[in-house]
Amino acid sequence: MKKAKVSTLANGLRVVSDAMDTVETVSLGVWVGVGTRNEAAEVNGVSHFLEHMAFKGTERRSARAIAEEIEAVGGYLNAYTSREHTTYYAKVLKEDAPLALDILADILQHSVFDEEEMERERAVIIQEIGQAMDTPDDIIFDRFQATAFPDHPIGRPILGSAEVVRAMKRSTLVGYMRDHYHASRMVLAASGRIEHDALVELAEHAFDQLPSGEPPDGDGVRYEGGEFREARELEQVHLVLGFDGIAFGDADYYALSVLTTLFGGGMSSRLFQEVREKRGLAYNISSFATSYTDGGVFGIYAGTGERDLAELVPVLCDEMMKLGMGVGADEVERARAQLKASILMTLESTSARCELLGHQMLVFGRPIPASEVAEEIEAVDAATVSRVARRLLSSRPAVAAIGPIGRLETYDVISGRLA
């Protein structure tokens, strides 16, 4: 595999590419270091609203023209918002990379935010919020996030609330883009059949109107924990139990990845075997770890019936406590193999490689070779996994539950099981 190449334009925009000579396509995108954590409470959801509006017309292209131009060459264009990043990306045949880059540059520098288009998209986003509210296995993670970080923007929902979205003004979107979409906090990443120097030359012309700006001052993440309970008439209880997590740059970052895989990352994991296979207490059971630049969260998600809830929670707590007491070398090795295989499988996709490059440049400031990641994973041993588990358990738990929750133990009882 060739080494990824990195250049920085005069305005501060970083350009990174990963050439793949065996494919006929190119995936490329712009990663912006701005998301929910950058929003004031009164404009929560503006990052997501802005992401939607970027496709709704520029000074040169209408919303329809944007869609027609990319699809006329068989390409694909999309975007997403997260709590720390907003990403705009495309996938096209190699000869159409200049067109895709031009469209991305156009929407990020020359969007007009037409009032009529904004009203239509406002209605779409409110529908999206309503759909999330009607999907308990989706909205439970927003409730958990708010419980883990109750007094910090990173705890707020990415979509915002219908009330805030209804009140959002055009000037808010324009001002937010002006204040946050700067070259210094953006990365252009590409993977596939692309030549780096040609990409840099195209980018120099395409992004010539992008302001340089200054890196943002972040308000440090503050995990608190606590509980959220919502009684609903549902067939299942949707439950998340979590703890203070680990930041991307933390020395325990890769150990947490191994722990998460070992604990609830597959059919051979401890949670799947104990909760589903042995006891039949849940159809969906898994663990997850979400990292941020200066913090994170670790959690367990389960969907279970009302009658099984009383047995399930003590089992989850017991399994979490067992992690801190020790793990077997064989299960650590299995988890390491799963993670390394996942990395190699990811490298077969231009889209996944492009995503990885953009993410790494924003978070770590450099592309990280797969071999380096594999070495970090391989260095994780059983003692380290148990130590990290104890580190997680040292925090106050966060509990979120939606559904028929009458048999859910009190927060104090759950906390006591984890002490």
C-alpha positions in Angstrom: 0.0 0.0 0.0 1.3 3.4 -0.9 1.9 6.0 1.7 -0.7 8.8 2.0 0.5 12.2 0.9 -0.3 15.5 2.6 0.0 19.1 1.4 -1.2 22.4 2.9 -2.5 25.2 0.7 -1.6 28.8 1.3 -5.0 29.4 3.0 -4.4 26.6 5.4 -6.5 23.9 3.8 -4.9 20.5 4.3 -5.1 18.1 1.3 -4.5 14.4 1.8 -4.7 11.6 -0.7 -4.3 7.9 -0.8 -3.7 6.5 -4.3 -5.2 3.1 -5.3 -4.0 2.1 -8.8 -6.3 -1.0 -8.9 -9.6 0.8 -8.9 -11.4 3.1 -11.4 -13.1 5.4 -8.9 -12.3 8.2 -6.6 -13.9 9.0 -3.2 -13.3 12.5 -2.0 -14.7 14.8 0.6 -14.2 17.8 2.9 -14.1 17.2 6.6 -14.9 20.3 8.7 -13.9 20.5 12.3 -17.3 21.8 13.5 -20.3 20.0 14.9 -22.8 20.0 17.7 -20.3 20.8 20.4 -19.7 24.2 18.7 -23.3 25.3 19.0 -24.9 27.5 21.5 -28.1 26.1 23.1 -30.3 28.6 21.3 -29.1 27.4 17.9 -28.7 23.7 18.7 -29.0 21.9 15.3 -27.5 24.6 13.2 -24.6 22.5 12.0 -27.0 19.8 10.8 -29.3 22.5 9.2 -26.4 24.0 7.4 -25.2 20.7 6.1 -28.7 20.2 4.6 -28.8 23.7 3.1 -25.4 23.3 1.4 -27.0 21.2 -1.3 -29.9 23.6 -1.9 -28.3 26.0 -4.4 -25.2 28.1 -5.0 -24.5 31.3 -7.0 -23.8 29.0 -10.0 -26.0 26.0 -9.4 -29.6 25.4 -8.4 -30.4 22.5 -6.0 -31.6 20.5 -9.0 -28.5 21.3 -11.0 -26.3 20.0 -8.2 -28.1 16.7 -8.1 -28.3 16.4 -11.9 -24.6 17.2 -12.5 -23.3 14.6 -10.1 -25.8 11.9 -11.2 -25.2 12.6 -14.9 -21.8 11.0 -14.5 -23.1 8.2 -12.3 -21.6 9.8 -9.1 -22.9 10.0 -5.6 -22.9 13.1 -3.3 -23.9 13.3 0.4 -23.0 14.7 3.8 -23.4 14.0 7.5 -23.0 15.9 10.8 -21.5 14.5 14.0 -20.9 16.1 17.4 -17.4 17.3 16.4 -17.3 17.2 12.6 -19.4 17.9 9.5 -18.5 16.0 6.3 -19.4 16.5 2.6 -18.3 13.8 0.3 -18.7 12.3 -3.2 -17.7 9.2 -5.1 -17.2 9.3 -8.9 -15.3 7.6 -11.7 -11.7 8.7 -11.8 -12.2 11.1 -14.8 -15.0 12.9 -13.0 -13.0 13.8 -9.9 -12.5 17.4 -11.0 -16.3 17.8 -11.3 -16.9 16.4 -7.9 -14.3 18.6 -6.4 -15.8 21.7 -8.1 -19.2 20.9 -6.7 -17.9 20.4 -3.2 -16.0 23.6 -3.4 -19.0 25.4 -4.7 -21.4 24.4 -2.0 -18.9 25.2 0.7 -18.0 28.7 -0.5 -21.0 29.9 -2.6 -24.2 28.6 -1.1 -27.0 31.2 -1.3 -29.3 29.8 1.4 -32.5 30.6 -0.6 -35.4 31.4 1.8 -37.9 29.2 -0.1 -35.4 26.3 -0.1 -34.8 26.9 3.6 -38.5 26.7 4.5 -38.8 23.4 2.6 -35.7 21.9 4.2 -36.8 23.2 7.6 -40.0 21.0 7.2 -37.8 18.0 6.1 -35.6 18.3 9.2 -38.6 18.6 11.6 -39.9 15.4 10.0 -36.5 13.8 10.6 -36.6 14.9 14.2 -40.1 13.4 14.5 -39.0 10.2 13.0 -36.1 9.9 15.5 -38.5 10.6 18.4 -40.7 7.7 17.1 -37.7 5.3 17.0 -36.8 4.4 20.6 -33.7 2.4 19.7 -32.4 5.6 18.0 -33.5 8.3 20.4 -32.2 6.4 23.4 -28.7 7.3 22.4 -29.5 11.0 22.4 -31.0 10.6 25.9 -28.0 8.8 27.0 -25.7 11.4 25.6 -27.6 14.2 27.4 -27.4 12.2 30.6 -23.6 11.7 30.3 -22.9 15.3 29.4 -25.9 17.3 30.8 -24.2 20.7 30.9 -22.1 20.6 27.8 -23.0 21.2 24.1 -21.7 17.7 23.2 -24.6 16.3 25.2 -27.2 18.0 22.9 -28.8 16.2 20.0 -27.2 16.6 16.5 -30.6 17.3 14.9 -31.6 19.9 17.5 -35.2 20.3 18.6 -38.2 21.0 16.4 -38.8 24.2 18.4 -35.3 25.5 17.7 -35.3 24.5 14.1 -38.6 26.3 13.5 -37.1 29.5 14.8 -33.8 29.2 12.9 -33.1 32.2 10.7 -31.2 32.5 7.5 -28.8 34.9 9.1 -28.0 32.3 11.7 -26.9 29.8 9.0 -24.9 32.4 7.1 -23.2 33.7 10.3 -22.4 30.2 11.5 -20.8 29.2 8.2 -18.8 32.5 8.2 -17.6 32.0 11.7 -16.7 28.3 11.5 -16.1 27.1 7.9 -12.4 28.2 7.7 -9.6 26.5 5.8 -7.6 26.1 9.0 -10.2 23.6 10.4 -10.9 21.8 7.1 -9.4 18.8 5.3 -9.8 17.7 1.7 -9.3 14.0 1.5 -9.3 11.7 -1.5 -8.7 8.0 -2.1 -8.7 5.9 -5.2 -7.4 6.5 -8.7 -6.1 10.0 -8.1 -2.7 11.8 -8.4 -1.8 13.9 -5.4 -0.2 16.8 -7.2 -3.1 17.1 -9.6 -5.5 17.1 -6.7 -3.6 19.9 -5.0 -3.6 22.0 -8.1 -7.3 21.5 -8.5 -7.9 22.4 -4.9 -5.8 25.6 -5.1 -8.2 27.0 -7.7 -11.4 25.5 -6.4 -11.0 26.7 -2.8 -9.5 30.1 -3.5 -12.4 31.9 -1.8 -12.1 29.9 1.4 -11.1 32.1 4.4 -8.1 31.0 6.4 -9.5 31.6 9.9 -8.2 30.5 13.2 -8.4 27.1 14.9 -11.3 27.0 17.4 -11.1 27.4 21.2 -12.9 24.3 22.6 -14.8 24.1 25.8 -13.5 21.0 27.4 -15.8 18.0 27.6 -17.2 17.3 31.1 -18.7 13.9 31.8 -21.1 13.8 34.7 -23.4 10.7 34.5 -26.8 10.3 36.1 -30.1 8.9 34.8 -32.9 9.4 32.4 -36.1 7.4 32.4 -39.1 7.6 30.1 -42.1 5.3 30.5 -43.6 4.4 27.1 -46.0 1.7 26.0 -43.6 -0.3 23.9 -42.9 -4.0 23.4 -39.3 -3.6 24.7 -37.3 -1.5 27.1 -34.3 0.2 25.4 -31.5 0.6 27.8 -28.0 2.2 27.7 -25.7 1.9 30.7 -22.4 3.8 30.3 -19.3 5.4 31.8 -16.8 8.2 31.3 -14.8 7.2 28.2 -11.4 7.9 26.6 -10.3 10.6 24.2 -8.7 9.9 20.8 -5.2 10.9 21.9 -5.3 9.0 25.2 -2.7 6.3 25.8 -5.6 3.8 26.5 -7.4 4.6 23.2 -6.5 1.3 21.5 -6.9 -0.7 24.7 -10.5 0.6 24.9 -11.1 -0.6 21.3 -9.9 -4.1 22.3 -12.0 -4.0 25.4 -15.1 -2.9 23.5 -14.7 -5.7 20.9 -14.0 -8.4 23.6 -16.9 -7.3 25.7 -19.7 -6.7 23.3 -18.4 -6.5 19.7 -19.5 -9.8 18.2 -21.2 -13.2 18.6 -18.2 -14.5 20.6 -18.2 -11.5 23.0 -18.9 -11.8 26.7 -22.2 -9.9 26.5 -23.6 -11.8 23.5 -22.6 -15.2 25.0 -23.9 -14.4 28.6 -26.9 -12.2 27.9 -28.3 -13.7 24.7 -26.9 -17.2 24.2 -26.9 -18.4 27.8 -29.8 -16.5 29.4 -31.9 -15.3 26.4 -32.4 -11.9 28.0 -32.1 -9.7 25.0 -32.2 -9.9 21.2 -29.9 -6.8 20.8 -26.9 -6.5 23.1 -23.7 -4.7 22.4 -21.1 -2.4 23.7 -19.7 0.8 22.1 -17.0 3.4 22.7 -17.3 6.9 21.4 -14.2 9.1 21.6 -13.8 12.9 21.2 -10.7 15.1 21.0 -10.8 15.6 24.8 -13.0 12.9 26.3 -15.4 10.1 25.4 -18.0 7.7 26.6 -18.3 3.9 26.9 -21.6 2.2 26.9 -23.7 -1.0 26.7 -26.9 -1.0 24.7 -29.7 -3.6 25.3 -33.2 -4.1 24.0 -35.2 -6.4 26.3 -38.7 -7.3 27.3 -40.4 -5.9 30.4 -40.2 -9.2 32.3 -36.5 -9.7 31.6 -35.4 -6.2 32.7 -35.1 -7.0 36.4 -32.7 -9.9 35.6 -30.8 -8.1 32.8 -29.5 -5.1 34.6 -27.8 -7.1 37.4 -26.2 -9.3 34.8 -24.8 -6.3 32.9 -23.4 -4.9 36.1 -21.8 -8.2 37.0 -20.3 -8.7 33.6 -18.8 -5.2 33.7 -17.3 -5.8 37.2 -15.8 -9.1 35.9 -14.0 -7.2 33.2 -12.1 -5.3 35.9 -11.2 -8.5 37.7 -9.4 -10.1 34.7 -9.8 -11.3 31.1 -8.3 -14.3 29.3 -5.4 -14.1 26.9 -7.4 -16.0 24.3 -10.3 -13.6 24.3 -7.9 -10.6 24.0 -6.2 -12.3 21.1 -9.5 -12.9 19.4 -10.5 -9.3 19.9 -7.2 -8.1 18.5 -7.7 -10.3 15.4 -11.2 -8.9 14.9 -9.9 -5.3 15.0 -7.0 -5.9 12.7 -9.1 -7.8 10.2 -11.6 -4.9 10.2 -8.8 -2.5 9.4 -7.6 -4.5 6.5 -11.2 -4.9 5.1 -11.7 -1.2 5.4 -8.7 -0.6 3.2 -10.4 -2.4 0.3 -12.9 0.5 0.0 -12.1 3.9 -1.5 -14.9 5.5 0.5 -13.8 3.9 3.8 -10.2 4.9 3.2 -11.2 8.4 2.4 -13.3 8.6 5.5 -10.4 7.3 7.6 -8.0 9.9 6.1 -10.3 12.8 6.7 -11.0 11.7 10.3 -7.3 11.1 11.1 -6.2 14.5 9.8 -8.8 16.3 11.9 -8.2 14.3 15.0 -4.5 13.4 15.0 -3.2 15.9 12.4 -1.7 13.2 10.2 -2.6 10.0 8.3 -1.8 7.0 10.5 -0.5 3.9 8.6 -2.5 0.7 9.1 0.7 -1.0 10.2 1.0 1.5 13.1 -2.6 1.0 14.2 -2.0 -2.8 14.0 1.1 -2.5 16.2 -0.8 -0.5 18.8 -3.6 -3.1 18.9 -1.1 -5.9 19.1 0.6 -4.3 22.1 -2.7 -4.5 24.2 -2.6 -7.3 26.7 -5.0 -8.8 29.2 -3.7 -6.8 32.1 -4.2 -3.6 30.2 -7.8 -4.4 29.3 -8.7 -5.1 32.9 -7.0 -1.9 34.0 -9.0 0.1 31.5 -12.2 -1.6 32.7 -11.4 -0.5 36.2 -10.7 3.0 34.9 -14.2 3.1 33.3 -15.8 1.8 36.5 -14.2 4.6 38.5 -16.7 7.0 37.0 -20.3 7.7 37.9 -22.5 5.6 35.7 -25.0 7.0 33.2 -28.3 5.2 32.8 -30.9 5.9 30.1 -34.1 3.8 29.6 -37.2 4.1 27.4 -40.2 1.8 27.5 -42.0 -0.3 30.1 -39.4 0.5 32.8 -41.4 -0.4 36.0 -39.0 -3.2 36.9 -35.8 -1.1 36.4 -33.8 -0.8 39.6 -33.2 2.6 41.1 -30.2 4.5 40.1 -28.6 4.1 43.6 -29.0 0.3 43.4 -27.5 0.1 39.9 -24.6 2.4 41.1 -24.1 0.2 44.1 -23.7 -2.9 41.9 -20.9 -1.1 40.0 -18.9 0.0 43.1 
